[in-house]
Amino acid sequence: MYSSLKLLTLACACAVLLPAQVDLAGNWTARLHQDWAERGPGPEVVDYLGTPLNEQGRAKALSYSASELASPEHQCSLYPPTYLAFGPFGIRMWAESDPASDRVIAWKISGPSDIAVMTVWMDGRPHPSETAFHPFEGFTTGVWEGNTLTTRTTHFKAGYLRRNGVPISDQAVLTRHFMRHGNVLTIESFVEDPVYLTEPYIVSRSWELDPNALLASTSYHCSPEAEVARLDGAGAVPHILPGQNQFQGELTRMYNIPLAAVLGGADTMYPEYRRQLKEKYVAPEKCLRYCCGWEGGAPTDSIKCIGVGYSTPDAPFGRRF
């Protein structure tokens, strides 16, 4: 009788522990075979292909100048939490529990040094009012859906969705699904922005558990300073005026991609869009950039792509970066 009661007690205890689902704690390093050019060197300056920008979002993106990042007022600005999926860095996750009940109150997520540490509240607290303060990390709540942690983030500052100036407003909502499969962590991000996007922008990325990685659990400390002395007194605000973006035709010149496709829009996200380009697109005569797979490089008369990487006369079986 005692043994049966004990087994029943253990079974009930296991049933209570099940909602904890999957342990997401650990250091997760990026494997950059996914969209290497986007996550590594970054997208081309004017490349909005596959981004559901509206007219306001496109105009905002075309006015972007990378020089603004060097201005003292922007040097310590952080990317929105959406950037976690676009950057090349690893992430660290850990749980914070109630010391009395051992119940998980929140998950913490630290990423690269240019985004803020995020708290995912798991205790059922509501999101703040629309007029509440908007910190860099926003406000995030999470719930378990089976073995998937689903989070919803609001109240983050306006910033950039991608490193080429594609904007995101402070009215945006970020929904993410964290899914662990063994040593692989996949995060699906759904970005909805009523100001700059016409449809949700969906991105999926994977990371790998790395016991040898040592990733920071805090954001970096930043002290802005003038990198270049200004001699003109009033200074200048880096910007590009409407119709004067010199990079607007760069992707067309390099890859023959029509400008209408380069400037993005919801229709460019879908495979069916290729039918519209079928009669217009002519492949370039040769590759000029990122020609040797996800490791980059470009073939020449003495360098040939071979698998992943490239080969040269002194290394015929391939050389890796």
Disulfide bonds with the S-S distance in Angstrom:
Cys76-Cys222 1.92
Cys287-Cys291 1.82
Cys292-Cys305 2.34
